[in-house]
């Protein structure tokens, strides 16, 4: 799986977030709270949904499945003029990303093992301290082996 290298422009997001760890992974709870209210976001730029993780700078250097991070369920919006009740805003900074077009179940973590253990060490890039995210478009089907999504990993030249 060869990624494309893309420069992302800043994005404005509206959604919900939860603090979790890989040991206490509450992503189902997060999406169950977001999905019924997503239609209240009226200024979406696309129909895509964004699953985003905001890690501490040392998260991967001192990796421990108990390390906490912010996980977001969100949509990209034109502005923050109309934020539904019980939702928050987030400005995703622009920058360089490795973008992996992934086809497979969202529960199969082998793709991340490949990205971090195989592709990244040989790529000439290192992780950058910006959010990681997936774009869940029209071809995304939760837990389905035919599902498609884009995995965006923040990088910078080594």
ABEGO torsion letter per residue (X at the ends): XBBBBBBBBBBBBBBBBBBBBAABBAAAAAAAAAAAAAAABAABABABBBBBBBBBAAAAABBBAABBBBBBBBBBBABAABBBBGBBBBBBBBEBBBBBBBBEBAABAAAAAAAAAAAAAAAGBBBBBBBBBBBBBAABBBGBAABBBBBBBBBBBX
